[in-house]
Amino acid sequence: MDRADGPPLDALEAVFYVRDIDRDGDRLRYYGEPLVPRSSLGDELREPFRHAGYRVDLEAGREPYETVVVATPADGRIDGFPWPNLALLVATMVSTLFVGAFAWYYIPPADLAANPLLALRAWPFTAAVLGVLTAHELGHYLAGRYHGVDVSLPYLIPFVVPFGTLGAIIRMRGRMPDRKTLFDIGVAGPLTGLVATVVVTAIGLSLDPMTIPSRVVDSSAQVIVFNNPPLLDLIATALGQPTSYADPTKTVHPVIIGGWVGMFFTVLNLLPVGQLDGGHMVRAMLGRRQETVASLVPMVLFGLAAYLYFVRDLSINESVGLWAFWGLFATFIAYNGPANPADETPLGWKRQVVGLLTFALGALCFLLVPIQLLG
């Protein structure tokens, strides 16, 4: 059925008794009673409505027994060319190439200005960083499409040093139909991203080390040190590859930085607060008790910063500022909690186990002092 024909009423009436219809602009509300268990009503309608160009949401009706099926035109469908996504992809490729060439391949800025094509030497770095970030967001995207949720393609965000990007996001519209869908979309990103992270890290460890120019070795400028998360060390041990060298003119291949970025963003995304992946997952796993967990997150992050500063005697540039910033950020986003599903049916034990394993894998990416600015 084409979108112009409207929502597929035959599919709706097969599982839903329609008492009344209300139109609000392009949105249609069908008031009535499910002819199937309410927990499966969304699954029955999602696919035929999606093919017709509509997103389906379920709401409580005016009466206790009443259910409302809301059909909204899915304006986020890819029925045209995704120009904004492409433009941001190109911009982020450019930013990561130039940042990679300067910061990780040690090409002087004057040389890059004279010949911008030298930035292409950093293509492995760009492929590694964008590969893990895009894999993460595509995990969300594919899970959303599978469940018929209106989601966009990833929007990559260009930036400056040290990585040339701030990551990527996707847009989701409409209310989550149930906790199962919320969990599947939330967990798909970290799991897909971790798979890409492990692959990228393994590739980077197998590549020959980089030679640091003498002008860099002898420089007195500040140096950013990225310490190894446990997962990175585990992969290196399994492959029998080093992650550092006694020779100060040798360093690991920049592709490994892509793996480090994947691990770092996994930790941040799994914080169980707000619209982060961890917030969605814990909301699906624990229901409204997630609010209690989220309220503790800022205190834990501020506690980490205080511990590093007062006990470990580290400076603001040695991850103290990092955790303090994320404490403030978590406080801010806690007021905008995760999506609230229409159906509060608890998750089955299998998804609960997947959630616990995902958080355990995320813990392998955590490091108390991930970044230090020395010199």
Protein Blocks (a to p, Z undefined) as FASTA:
>chain_A
ZZklopafklmmmmoccfbdcdehjbccdddddfbdfklmmmmmmmmmmmnopacddddd
fbfkbccddddddfkbcfbccfklmmmmmmmmmmmmmmmmmmmnopafklmmmmmmlmmm
mmmmmmmmmmmmmmmmmmmmmmmmmnopacddddddddddfkopabjadddedjdfbfkl
mmmmmmmmmmmmmmmmmmmmmmmmmpccddddfklmmpcbdcddddddfklmmmmmmnop
afbdfblkbccdfklmmmmmmmmmmmmmmpcghjbfklmmmmmmnommlmmmmmmmmmmm
mmmmmmmmmmnopafknomlmmmmmmmmmmmmmmmccdddfblcdcdfklmmmmmmmmmm
mmmmgcfblbcceZZ
